[in-house]
Amino acid sequence: MVMHWSSVTRLKYGGFIVGVNWNHAIADATGLKQFMNVWAEMARGAHQPSIQPVWRREILMARDPPRVTCNHHEYEQILSSNINKEEDVAATIVHHSFFFTLTRIAEIRRLIPFHLRQCSTFDLITACFWCCRTKALQLEPDEEVRMMCIVNARSRFRADHSPLVGYYGNCFAFPAAVTTAGKLCGNPLGYGVELIRKAKAQVTEEYMHSLADLMVIKERCLFTTIRSCVVSDLTRAKYAEVNFGWGEAVYGGVVNCVAGPLPRATFIIPHKNAEGEEGLILLIFLTSEVMKRFAEELDKMFGNQNQPTTIGPSFVISTL
């Protein structure tokens, strides 16, 4: 596996910080976690990985001849004539994190219809973020908005392809939920949750083959960024559980949404606050004015429990 760099910073109180910057063309979050687990296992004295790495790249290659059989809204080209320019003013971009306690997450779940309450916490937080962000951007009601969710596709392949469990490379997709700003903001939260769930369910083995074929036919086209956002769920990656011999980490995950492994992406990361309360951190970036309106929209939904805190750059795992 190729990395740009890695570093270890020792702290005065005896802990240390492991910083990693890797090329996302080489591996995804799951692949990185597998690599770090092996790294940690060997640091603790292991002579071989507990999960042997596999190379089954042929499973993910384009077919011959290539044929697009699924809708890939995340790669549709959109005209940029009527964009809210505030979203792209790099000079005023700010980074904030919002901590959602388990109690707060339960409150979100009560906002959606009963038949959706078995959905994942990722779906809840992502729908909440999508709605509040869209309102904060103050788009016209007929403007199209997209929410792209990172989906680990390893489990979406047939049982005879189970060796993908040990695959270190990229094996993910980011299907897009698509609607208009008016519909998203005018409907209850459950509307966004349902769109996100349906988008994620699109990722099948056939979808992944179709996606690879699309990359060949359109020569590796870029995903749509106009009025779009990408959310990555790092709760299952559990970087904080990587143990180099000093126990689990205090924190593990990206802390910069622009310079991170997926540019312009938002991340959901498990965390425990200073009081020992478990929950999830939503790391986001917006222009300063939009960020203020975003926080206000959260306040309207949940009161003023979500106080933003500025996040600095790098990828950090800090271990006591």
N, C-alpha and C positions, 0 to 999 in steps of 0.2 A: 504494500500500500504506500502511495506517495503522499507526503505531507509537505506543505510549504515550510513550516517550522513547528517546533514544540519547545516549551521552556518550563523550568521549575523555579519557582520563587520561594525561598525559605522565609518564614515569618519569625519574628522575635519570640513569640510565645510557644514556638515549637512546631507549628503546623506548616503547611506549604501549599502552594497554588500550582496546579498543572495547567498550562495554557497550550492549546492545540489549534493550529490553523491548517485545514486540509482542503484539498481540491475536490469540489463536489462532482467533478466529472469522473472521479475515481470511485467514490462510495457515497452512500446515503447515511442517514442518521443511524439506522439499524446496523449497517456495516461498520460504522465508526464505533458503535457501542460494542460490537463483537471484537473489534481490534483492541479496544481499551480493556475489555475483560481479559483477553489473552495477555496483554501487557501487564495487567495487575496480577494475574495468576503466576506469571513467571517471576514477577517481583517478589512474590510470596514463596517462591521455590519450586514451582511446577516445571516439569521438563517438556510437557507437550500440552496443547490446548484441550480443554474439557470438551469443546465442540470443534471438531475438525473442519477447517475451511474447505469449501468446494468451489469448483469453477464450472458452472453450467451456463455460460454466456449464450450458448447456442439456443437455449430455451427462449431467450429474450430478443433474439435477432429478428429482423424483418423476414417476411415470407417471400417466396419466389414463385410467381410474381407478387409484388406487394399489392394489397387491396385494403382500402379503408372501409370498414364495415360498421363503425360506431360513430356517434356524434362526439366531436371533441371541441366543445365550445371554448375551452381555455386557449385554443390556438386560432380562433377566428380573428380576422383583421378588422379593426373598427376605426372609422374615420374620427379624427381628433379635433373636429371643428368647433365643438361646443363643450369643451372640457373646463371644469372648474380649475383655473390655473393655480389656485392657492395650494392644491395638492402637490404641485411640482416645484414649489419655491424652495430649493434646497437650502438656501441661506437661513431659512426660518424653521427648519425641521428640528423637532425636539423629541427626545426619547423618554418615555415614562413607563413605569410598571404599575399594575393594579392588582392587589392581592384579594383573592376571593376565598373567604373562609368556607368551611364545609356548611356552616349555617347559612351563609349567603347563597351558596349553590343550591341548597334545599329551597330557599325562597324563590330562586329562579325557576326551579322545577314546578313550583306551585302556580307559576304564571302561564303554563302551557296546558292544553287539553289533556284529559286523563289518558287517552289512548297513546299519547306521545311520551308519557312520563317514564317509560322504560328506556328512553334514549340515553346515549352516553353523555357524560359530563362535558366532553369535548363539543358535542352538538349544541348543548345549552350555552356554553360560554361563547362559542363561535357565533351563534345566532344573535346573542346579546351584543357582542362586539360589532357585528355586521349592521344591525339596526341602529345602534348608537352612532357608529361611524358615518353611516349614510345620512342620518339626520344632521350630524355636525358639519358635513360637507355642504349642506344646503343646496342640493341638486334639484333640478327641475323634475316634476313628477314623472314625466315620460322618458327620462334618461335611464338607460340600461345600466345595471350594476351587477357585478359578479363576485362570488365568493368561491375561491379555489381552496380545496382542502387536500393536504398531503395524505395519501393513502399508501401504506405499505402493502404491496401486492404479493408478497411471498406466499401468504396463505390463500391467495385467490387462484392458485394453479392446481391442477389435478394432483391426486395423491401420489401418482408415480413420479411427480416432480418434487417430492418432498425434500430432496437435497438442497433446494433453494433456501431452506432454513439456515444453512451454513454459508450462504452466499454473501460475500463482502461488498460486492459492487452495488450499483444503483438498481433498485427494483421497486419503484414507486411511480405513482401518477398523481396529478392534481386536477381531478374533474371539477368543472365549474357549475355552481348553482347560479342560475340567471333569472333575473326579474327586473322590474322597474323600481326606481326610487319611491314612486308613489305607492305601489303595491306593498313594498317591503315596510315602509314607514306607516302606511295606513291600516295594515293588518296587525292582529295580535302577534306576540313573539312566536307562537307555535307555527305560524306561516313560514318564517325563516328556518326554524328547526326542521320542518318537513322537507323544504327544498334542499337543505344540506344533507339530510339522510338519503334522499333520492339520488343526489349527485354521487355520494360515496358508494352507494349500492351499484352504480354503473360499472365500477372497476371489477371486471372479471378477467379470466384468462383471454377470452376473445378481445376484450377491450385493450389489453396490453399488447396483443399481436397487432391490432388495428393501429394502436399508437406508434409502434415501431415502424409499421408500414407508412404511416403518415410522415414520419421523420425522413424516410427515404424519398417519398414522392415529392414532398415540399422542401427537401434539402435542409432538414433540421431547423424548421421555423421556430420563432420565439413565441412564448406564450403572451397573451394579451395583458397589458398593464393598465390600459385606460379604464378608469372607474372600477378597477379590480383590486382585490387584495388576496394574499395567500396566507393561510394559517397552517402551521405545523404543530402537531401534537407530540410533545416530548415527554409526556407523562409515562408512556410505556418504555421509552428508551432508558429511563432511570439511571442517568449518568451519575447521580449522587450515590448510587450503590456500588460504584467502582471502588474496590478496596485494594490499595497498594501495600497493605500491611499495618495501617494505622486506623483501620475502621472506615465506616462510610463517611462520605463527604458532607460538609455543611450545605453546599450548593453545587449543582452540576447542570450546566446548560449554557446556551448563548446569552449574551447580555447586550448585544448591539444588533438592532433589527436591519440596519442597512449594510453593514460590513460583515454580517454573519454569513453562514453557508448558503442561504438563499436570500439574495438581495431583495429588499423591500418586502420582507416577510414578517409576519407576526407569529409569536411563539407562545405556547401554553406549557408551563413548566411546574412540576410539583415543588412545593417549598414549605418550610416550617418557619414561622416568624419567631421573633425574640422571646415571645411568651410561650413558645412551644406549641402553638396552634397550627395544625396542618391545613393546607389549602393549595390553591393554584395561583401562580403569577401569570398575568397576561402582559407580555412585553410588546409595546406598540410604538410606532413613530408616526407623527403627524406634524403639520405646521403648528406653530405656537397658538394661533387663534383657533384653529380647528380642534386642537387638543383641549383648550379651555371649554369649548362647546361640548366636546365628547364627555368630559368629566361631568358637566352639567346634566347631560342626558342620563348618565349613570346615576347621578343623584336623584333625578326624577323617578327612576325605576326602583332604586334601592335605598334612598336616603343618602346621606353624605358619609357612608362608611368607607368608600374607596378613595383613599387619599393617594395621589400619584407621587412617586419618588423617582428622581433622575437616575438613569442607568448609564454607565460608562462603557467604553469599547473593550472588546476581546472575548475570548471563549474561555471560561474559567471553571475549574473544579477545585474547590478549596477543602482541604482535609484537616480535621483537628488532630 
